[in-house]
Amino acid sequence: MLVSSKKMLQDALQGQYAVGQFNINNLEWTKAILQTAQENSSPVILGVSEGAGKYMGGYRSVVGMVKGMIEDMSIIVPVSIHLDHGSYEGALKAMDSGFTSVMFDGSHYTIEENIQKTKEIIAAAKERGISVEAEVGAIGGEEDGVTGSGEIADPKECKMIADLGIDMLAAGIGNIHGKYPENWAGLNFEVLGQIKDLTGEMPLVLHGGTGIPTEMVKQAIGLGVSKINVNTECQIAFTEATRKYFDAGKDLQGKGYDPRKVLAPGFEAIKQTVKEKMMIFGSIDKA
């Protein structure tokens, strides 16, 4: 069932759990995540970066693939197609293409320009029933060419953006994309608490969900985080499983070169990773 992210995140906030946004990169990723969500009766958000959207042939190709799978695989749990770290132009294009949720990442603009552009995206989204995520304080690391240094968001700026009428707010609290360095200081829960106090019932988003210790994740959920983004962890699991397939020489046995066989171990690895995350986030049986 294709929906916006709004209701599933409001339900998560009230129920003290988080919905996972799992980024998709191709058919295998999409199928694995949808299947896992259905098997575990969990709502799910399919994240699509601008680069991944282009890689998969364009936004309309992505929407067509997801809609087709939902129908053919009898997926009845709530599913949202969400543009991840969208530019202003990218967000408008994704909405035109059938995405049900978009993130406008204006964190690299001045707060004034971020506010103005966010207002315009909200106006375009609301008339179509599309949910909007905005960001304050750039998330660290690099994802698809979008680089941030891991800034700590200003809680007052978070309130300014939240008051515009967005549906979810991504705030930098020391989290980063990709693998976390050994000297990582951890999440800043003091700032997260201040943001929660100022933004009230606004579902908060935690980017860079790969590698954050489980206890920290649960503490963040207790402070209003209702959406957690995972990408790198699925990529690593997929790559490791695929490498084992080749290291074992399975591609040389029978029709082991068939791409459906080559990609099968990685597919199962994604499913396992997604299920583990859904268990930690508490979204199983919440659909």
C-alpha positions as CSV (number, residue, x, y, z in Angstrom):
1,M,0.0,0.0,0.0
2,L,1.7,3.2,-1.2
3,V,1.2,6.1,1.2
4,S,3.0,9.2,2.3
5,S,5.3,9.0,5.4
6,K,3.2,11.3,7.5
7,K,0.8,9.0,9.3
8,M,3.3,6.1,9.8
9,L,5.7,8.5,11.5
10,Q,3.0,10.1,13.7
11,D,2.0,6.5,14.7
12,A,5.6,5.7,15.4
13,L,6.0,8.8,17.6
14,Q,2.9,7.9,19.6
15,G,3.9,4.3,19.9
16,Q,7.6,5.0,20.8
17,Y,9.2,3.1,17.9
18,A,10.8,4.2,14.7
19,V,10.2,3.3,11.0
20,G,13.2,2.4,9.0
21,Q,14.1,4.2,5.8
22,F,16.1,1.7,3.8
23,N,17.6,3.1,0.7
24,I,17.1,1.1,-2.6
25,N,19.7,0.8,-5.3
26,N,18.1,-1.7,-7.8
27,L,15.4,-4.4,-8.2
28,E,17.0,-6.7,-5.7
29,W,17.2,-4.1,-3.0
30,T,13.6,-3.0,-3.5
31,K,12.2,-6.6,-3.6
32,A,14.2,-7.6,-0.5
33,I,13.1,-4.7,1.6
34,L,9.4,-4.9,0.6
35,Q,9.4,-8.7,1.2
36,T,10.9,-8.2,4.7
37,A,8.5,-5.5,5.6
38,Q,5.5,-7.7,4.5
39,E,6.9,-10.8,6.3
40,N,7.3,-8.8,9.5
41,S,4.2,-6.7,9.3
42,S,6.2,-3.5,9.4
43,P,5.7,-0.1,7.8
44,V,8.6,0.8,5.6
45,I,10.1,3.8,3.8
46,L,12.0,3.2,0.6
47,G,14.7,5.9,0.4
48,V,15.9,7.0,-3.1
49,S,18.9,9.3,-3.4
50,E,19.1,11.5,-6.5
51,G,22.1,9.5,-7.7
52,A,20.3,6.1,-7.1
53,G,17.2,7.4,-8.9
54,K,19.4,8.3,-11.9
55,Y,21.1,4.9,-11.7
56,M,17.8,3.1,-11.8
57,G,16.7,4.9,-15.0
58,G,14.9,7.9,-13.4
59,Y,12.2,8.7,-10.9
60,R,9.4,7.3,-13.0
61,S,11.2,4.0,-13.4
62,V,11.6,3.8,-9.6
63,V,7.9,4.5,-9.0
64,G,6.8,2.1,-11.7
65,M,9.0,-0.7,-10.2
66,V,7.7,-0.1,-6.7
67,K,4.1,0.1,-7.7
68,G,4.4,-3.1,-9.7
69,M,6.0,-5.0,-6.9
70,I,3.4,-3.9,-4.4
71,E,0.7,-5.2,-6.6
72,D,2.4,-8.4,-7.9
73,M,3.8,-9.4,-4.4
74,S,0.6,-8.5,-2.6
75,I,2.3,-6.0,-0.3
76,I,-0.3,-4.6,2.1
77,V,1.9,-2.9,4.7
78,P,2.3,0.9,4.4
79,V,5.1,1.7,2.0
80,S,6.4,5.2,1.2
81,I,8.8,6.2,-1.7
82,H,10.9,8.9,-0.2
83,L,13.5,11.2,-2.0
84,D,16.6,11.3,0.2
85,H,18.6,14.5,0.4
86,G,16.8,16.0,-2.5
87,S,17.8,19.3,-4.1
88,Y,15.1,21.9,-4.7
89,E,14.7,20.8,-8.4
90,G,15.0,17.2,-7.5
91,A,12.2,17.3,-4.9
92,L,9.8,19.0,-7.4
93,K,10.7,16.4,-10.1
94,A,10.2,13.5,-7.7
95,M,6.8,14.8,-6.7
96,D,5.9,15.1,-10.4
97,S,7.0,11.4,-10.9
98,G,4.8,9.9,-8.2
99,F,7.0,9.9,-5.1
100,T,4.8,9.9,-2.0
101,S,7.4,11.7,0.3
102,V,10.3,14.0,-0.3
103,M,13.2,15.4,1.7
104,F,14.4,18.8,0.7
105,D,17.9,19.2,2.0
106,G,18.5,22.9,2.4
107,S,21.0,22.6,5.2
108,H,23.8,24.0,3.1
109,Y,21.9,27.3,2.5
110,T,21.6,30.1,4.9
111,I,18.7,29.6,7.4
112,E,16.7,32.3,5.6
113,E,17.1,30.7,2.2
114,N,16.5,27.2,3.7
115,I,13.2,28.5,5.1
116,Q,12.1,30.2,1.9
117,K,12.8,27.1,-0.3
118,T,11.3,24.7,2.3
119,K,8.1,26.8,2.3
120,E,7.9,26.5,-1.5
121,I,8.4,22.7,-1.4
122,I,5.8,22.3,1.3
123,A,3.2,24.3,-0.7
124,A,3.8,22.1,-3.7
125,A,3.7,18.9,-1.6
126,K,0.6,19.6,0.5
127,E,-1.8,20.0,-2.5
128,R,-0.8,16.5,-3.6
129,G,-0.8,14.8,-0.1
130,I,3.0,14.3,-0.2
131,S,5.0,14.4,3.1
132,V,8.0,16.6,3.5
133,E,11.2,16.2,5.5
134,A,13.6,19.1,6.0
135,E,17.1,19.3,7.5
136,V,18.9,21.6,9.9
137,G,22.6,21.1,10.5
138,A,24.4,19.1,7.8
139,I,24.7,15.4,8.5
140,G,28.4,14.3,8.5
141,G,30.1,12.1,6.0
142,E,29.3,11.8,2.3
143,E,26.3,10.2,0.6
144,D,25.9,10.4,-3.1
145,G,28.0,13.5,-3.4
146,V,26.2,15.3,-0.6
147,T,28.9,16.1,2.0
148,G,28.5,17.3,5.6
149,S,30.9,17.7,8.5
150,G,28.6,16.4,11.2
151,E,27.3,19.7,12.5
152,I,25.2,20.0,15.6
153,A,21.9,21.6,14.7
154,D,20.8,24.8,16.4
155,P,17.5,23.9,18.3
156,K,16.1,27.4,17.6
157,E,16.6,26.9,13.9
158,C,15.0,23.5,14.2
159,K,11.9,25.1,15.6
160,M,11.9,27.7,12.8
161,I,11.9,25.0,10.2
162,A,9.5,22.7,12.1
163,D,6.9,25.6,12.4
164,L,6.8,25.9,8.6
165,G,4.5,22.8,8.4
166,I,6.9,20.0,7.5
167,D,6.0,16.4,8.5
168,M,9.4,15.3,9.8
169,L,12.7,17.0,10.8
170,A,16.2,15.8,10.3
171,A,18.5,17.4,12.8
172,G,22.3,16.9,13.0
173,I,23.3,15.6,16.4
174,G,26.7,14.3,15.6
175,N,25.5,11.5,13.3
176,I,27.3,10.8,10.0
177,H,26.7,8.9,6.8
178,G,28.8,5.8,6.1
179,K,31.0,4.0,8.6
180,Y,31.6,5.7,11.9
181,P,35.3,6.5,12.8
182,E,36.8,4.9,15.9
183,N,37.0,8.3,17.6
184,W,33.4,9.2,17.0
185,A,32.0,11.1,19.9
186,G,28.5,9.6,19.8
187,L,25.1,11.2,19.5
188,N,24.5,14.5,21.3
189,F,21.4,13.6,23.4
190,E,21.4,17.0,25.2
191,V,20.8,18.8,21.9
192,L,18.3,16.2,20.8
193,G,16.4,16.7,24.0
194,Q,16.4,20.5,23.4
195,I,15.2,20.0,19.9
196,K,12.4,17.8,21.1
197,D,11.3,20.3,23.7
198,L,11.1,23.1,21.1
199,T,9.5,21.1,18.3
200,G,7.0,19.1,20.4
201,E,5.1,16.5,18.4
202,M,7.3,16.7,15.3
203,P,8.7,13.3,14.3
204,L,12.5,13.6,14.2
205,V,14.7,11.8,11.8
206,L,18.1,10.2,12.4
207,H,20.3,9.9,9.4
208,G,23.4,7.7,9.3
209,G,21.7,4.8,11.1
210,T,24.5,2.4,10.2
211,G,26.9,1.6,13.1
212,I,25.0,3.6,15.8
213,P,25.0,1.3,18.9
214,T,21.6,-0.2,19.7
215,E,21.3,1.5,23.1
216,M,21.9,4.9,21.5
217,V,19.3,4.1,18.9
218,K,16.7,3.3,21.6
219,Q,17.6,6.4,23.6
220,A,17.1,8.5,20.4
221,I,13.7,6.9,19.8
222,G,12.7,7.8,23.4
223,L,13.5,11.4,22.6
224,G,11.3,11.6,19.6
225,V,13.2,10.0,16.7
226,S,10.6,8.3,14.6
227,K,12.5,7.6,11.4
228,I,15.9,6.1,11.1
229,N,17.8,5.9,7.8
230,V,19.9,2.9,6.9
231,N,21.9,2.4,3.7
232,T,25.6,1.6,4.2
233,E,24.9,-1.4,6.4
234,C,22.8,-3.1,3.7
235,Q,25.4,-2.3,1.1
236,I,28.2,-3.9,3.2
237,A,26.1,-7.0,3.9
238,F,25.2,-7.4,0.2
239,T,28.9,-7.0,-0.9
240,E,30.2,-9.4,1.7
241,A,27.7,-12.1,0.8
242,T,28.4,-11.6,-2.9
243,R,32.2,-11.8,-2.3
244,K,31.7,-15.2,-0.5
245,Y,29.8,-16.5,-3.5
246,F,32.7,-15.8,-5.8
247,D,35.4,-16.8,-3.3
248,A,33.7,-20.2,-3.1
249,G,33.8,-20.5,-6.9
250,K,30.1,-21.0,-7.1
251,D,29.9,-18.9,-10.3
252,L,31.9,-21.6,-12.0
253,Q,29.6,-24.5,-10.9
254,G,26.8,-25.4,-13.3
255,K,24.8,-22.2,-14.2
256,G,26.3,-20.3,-11.3
257,Y,27.0,-17.4,-13.6
258,D,23.2,-16.7,-13.9
259,P,22.8,-13.2,-12.3
260,R,19.8,-14.5,-10.4
261,K,22.0,-17.0,-8.7
262,V,24.9,-14.5,-8.3
263,L,22.7,-11.9,-6.6
264,A,20.7,-14.4,-4.4
265,P,23.1,-14.5,-1.4
266,G,23.3,-10.6,-1.3
267,F,19.5,-10.5,-1.5
268,E,19.2,-12.7,1.5
269,A,21.8,-10.6,3.4
270,I,19.8,-7.5,2.8
271,K,16.7,-9.2,4.1
272,Q,18.5,-10.3,7.3
273,T,20.0,-6.8,7.9
274,V,16.6,-5.1,7.4
275,K,14.9,-7.5,9.7
276,E,17.5,-6.9,12.4
277,K,17.0,-3.2,12.1
278,M,13.3,-3.5,12.3
279,M,13.6,-5.4,15.5
280,I,15.8,-2.8,17.0
281,F,13.6,0.1,15.8
282,G,10.5,-1.7,17.2
283,S,8.5,-1.5,14.0
284,I,7.7,-5.2,13.6
285,D,3.9,-5.9,13.8
286,K,3.2,-2.2,13.7
287,A,1.7,-2.2,10.2
